[in-house]
């Protein structure tokens, strides 16, 4: 049922805890796909040791272009109906996580199931119900989400132009899609480490394009060039008002002068 994809690179002191949290699950219908970036610190040897003890580990090791490249490769290898991405420094919250999610899977025709995550750094739980508008403000941690594989077929999973927010971009795209059938479960899914690259790196490229991407995802026929949209956003009115106006009038934002007239 589940393919749990773990990107790894030189994390020999961390990945064992992630793997143990999976193998301790009460629900056993899963595979683990470890996509390693050609580690040199013993990570490969440790994962191979686990693979000798468990026949449901798929292990690949080769140079990659970063975590999102590894995750994209993992999707292509995965055979499960449901995909879940766990960081090498993260771990599942309890022994019944997969059982709880499997019950939700069987309770309805959903293709996007998400729950709560807990920060190991702050010891705080992140939990909330999302819609497309909340998704504009903040992302759902990928450690909280189970994607049905059919939801990700035929699209670019993670856009590698976004160095730290490719998962936010993906979730925004999905929440704007008519095909998404999401379910929130008020249950802890994972503990996650929030002091990694995505926390330290401010992805200005995605932040600058976020509202434009929203309109493109929501209304695929939206045909304003990004630079014209950016010029409108740089006008003097508040960002909140801009967002509101763009959401109200997306079909009228077709030419530069119309954008200006709306925003003025």
C-alpha positions in Angstrom: 0.0 0.0 0.0 2.7 2.5 1.0 6.0 3.5 -0.5 8.0 5.5 2.0 10.7 7.5 0.1 13.7 8.6 2.1 16.4 10.8 0.4 19.8 10.4 2.1 23.2 11.9 1.9 25.9 11.5 4.6 23.5 10.9 7.4 24.8 7.7 9.0 24.0 9.0 12.5 20.4 9.8 11.7 18.8 7.5 9.1 18.8 4.4 11.5 16.2 6.1 13.7 14.0 6.9 10.7 14.2 3.3 9.5 13.5 1.9 12.9 10.4 4.0 13.3 9.1 2.4 10.1 9.9 -1.2 10.9 8.2 -0.8 14.3 4.9 -0.1 12.6 1.9 -2.3 13.4 0.9 -2.1 9.7 3.3 -3.9 7.5 2.1 -3.4 3.9 4.9 -1.0 2.8 8.2 -0.7 1.0 11.0 1.7 1.8 12.7 3.5 -1.1 16.0 5.0 0.0 17.5 7.3 -2.6 21.0 8.0 -1.6 23.2 10.8 -3.1 26.4 8.7 -3.1 27.2 9.1 0.6 30.7 8.6 1.8 30.2 8.5 5.6 28.9 5.0 6.0 25.2 5.7 5.2 25.2 3.3 2.2 26.7 0.5 4.3 24.1 1.1 7.1 21.2 1.0 4.7 22.5 -2.1 3.0 22.8 -3.8 6.4 19.1 -3.0 7.0 18.2 -4.4 3.5 19.8 -7.7 4.4 17.5 -8.0 7.3 14.4 -6.7 5.6 13.4 -7.6 2.0 11.1 -4.5 1.5 13.9 -1.9 1.2 14.7 -0.6 -2.2 18.1 1.1 -2.3 19.7 3.3 -4.9 22.8 5.3 -4.6 24.1 7.8 -7.2 25.0 11.4 -7.4 21.9 13.7 -7.5 21.1 17.4 -7.8 19.7 17.7 -4.3 16.8 16.5 -2.1 14.0 17.2 -4.7 15.9 15.4 -7.4 16.2 12.4 -5.1 12.5 12.6 -4.3 11.6 12.8 -8.0 13.7 9.7 -8.7 12.1 7.9 -5.7 8.6 8.5 -7.2 9.7 6.8 -10.4 11.0 3.7 -8.5 8.1 3.4 -6.0 5.5 0.7 -6.5 3.1 1.5 -3.7 -0.4 3.1 -4.2 0.4 5.8 -1.7 3.6 7.8 -1.5 5.1 9.3 1.6 8.3 11.3 1.9 10.3 11.1 5.1 13.6 13.0 5.7 16.6 11.0 6.9 16.5 13.1 10.1 12.8 12.6 10.7 10.9 9.6 12.2 7.3 8.4 12.5 5.4 9.6 15.6 4.2 6.3 16.9 3.9 2.6 15.9 0.3 3.0 14.5 0.8 5.8 12.0 0.5 3.6 9.0 -2.4 1.8 10.5 -4.3 5.0 11.1 -3.6 6.3 7.6 -4.7 3.0 6.1 -8.0 3.2 7.9 -8.5 6.7 6.4 -7.5 5.4 2.9 -10.2 2.7 3.2 -12.9 5.1 4.5 -13.4 7.1 1.3 -12.3 8.0 -2.2 -9.4 10.3 -1.1 -6.1 10.9 -2.9 -4.4 13.3 -0.5 -4.3 12.5 3.2 -2.5 14.6 5.8 -2.2 14.9 9.5 0.0 16.6 12.1 3.7 16.9 12.6 5.8 17.7 15.6 9.0 19.9 15.5 11.9 18.2 17.3 13.5 21.6 17.7 10.6 23.5 19.2 8.5 20.5 20.5 5.5 22.1 18.9 2.7 20.4 16.9 1.7 21.7 13.5 -1.9 20.9 12.7 -4.6 22.5 10.7 -7.2 22.0 8.0 -6.0 23.5 4.7 -7.7 24.9 1.6 -6.2 26.7 -1.4 -6.2 30.1 0.3 -4.5 28.9 3.4 -2.0 27.1 1.1 -1.1 30.5 -0.2 0.0 31.6 3.3 1.8 28.5 4.4 2.7 25.0 3.3 1.9 21.6 4.8 5.1 19.8 5.8 5.7 17.0 3.4 6.2 14.7 6.5 2.5 15.1 7.2 1.2 14.1 3.7 0.4 10.8 2.0 -0.2 11.2 -1.8 -2.0 8.7 -3.9 0.3 7.9 -6.8 -2.4 8.6 -9.4 -2.4 12.2 -8.2 1.2 12.7 -9.2 1.1 10.9 -12.5 1.7 13.0 -15.6 3.0 16.1 -13.8 6.4 17.4 -12.7 6.5 16.3 -9.1 9.0 18.7 -7.6 10.1 21.7 -9.6 13.8 21.9 -9.0 14.0 25.6 -9.8 12.7 26.1 -6.3 15.6 25.1 -4.0 13.6 25.0 -0.7 9.9 25.3 -1.6 9.3 22.8 -4.4 7.1 20.8 -2.1 5.0 24.0 -1.4 4.8 24.6 -5.1 3.5 21.0 -5.6 0.9 21.3 -2.8 -0.3 24.6 -4.1 -0.8 23.1 -7.6 -2.7 20.1 -6.1 -5.0 22.2 -3.9 -5.9 24.3 -7.0 -6.7 21.1 -8.9 -10.2 20.0 -9.4 -9.1 16.4 -9.0 -7.9 16.7 -5.4 -9.9 14.9 -2.8 -8.1 15.7 0.5 -8.7 14.5 4.0 -7.3 15.8 7.2 -6.8 13.4 10.1 -6.2 14.8 13.6 -3.3 12.4 14.3 0.4 12.9 14.7 2.3 11.5 11.7 5.9 12.3 12.3 8.6 14.2 14.2 10.5 16.4 11.9 13.7 18.4 12.2 13.1 22.0 11.2 16.7 23.2 11.1 17.7 21.8 7.8 18.2 23.5 4.4 14.6 24.4 3.8 14.5 26.3 7.1 17.8 28.1 6.6 17.4 28.9 2.9 14.9 31.6 1.9 13.5 30.5 -1.4 13.0 34.0 -2.9 12.3 32.6 -6.4 9.2 30.8 -5.2 8.0 33.6 -2.8 8.2 36.0 -5.7 6.2 33.7 -8.0 3.7 32.3 -5.5 0.7 34.4 -6.4 1.4 34.1 -10.1 1.7 30.4 -9.8 -1.6 30.3 -7.9 -3.4 32.0 -10.8 -1.8 29.7 -13.4 -2.7 26.6 -11.4 -6.3 27.8 -10.6 -7.0 29.1 -14.1 -4.7 27.4 -16.6 -5.8 29.7 -19.3 -4.4 32.7 -17.4 -2.1 34.2 -20.0 -0.4 37.2 -18.4 3.3 37.1 -18.5 5.1 36.8 -15.1 6.9 40.0 -15.5 3.7 42.0 -16.1 2.2 40.3 -13.0 5.3 41.2 -11.0 5.1 44.8 -12.0 1.5 45.0 -10.8 2.5 43.4 -7.5 5.2 46.0 -7.0 2.6 48.8 -7.0 2.0 50.7 -3.8 -1.2 49.1 -2.5 -0.9 46.5 0.2 -0.1 42.9 -0.6 -3.3 41.7 1.1 -5.4 43.9 -1.2 -3.5 42.8 -4.2 -4.1 39.1 -3.4 -7.8 39.8 -2.9 -8.1 41.7 -6.1 -6.2 39.1 -8.1 -8.4 36.3 -6.7 -11.6 38.2 -7.5 -10.7 39.2 -11.0 -8.4 36.6 -12.5 -10.3 36.4 -15.8 -10.0 40.1 -16.4 -6.3 40.3 -15.8 -5.4 39.9 -19.4 -3.5 43.0 -20.3 -1.1 45.4 -18.6 -3.5 48.3 -18.6 -6.3 46.2 -17.1 -4.0 45.0 -14.3 -3.1 48.6 -13.5 -6.7 49.8 -13.6 -7.7 47.0 -11.1 -4.9 47.7 -8.8 -5.3 51.4 -8.8 
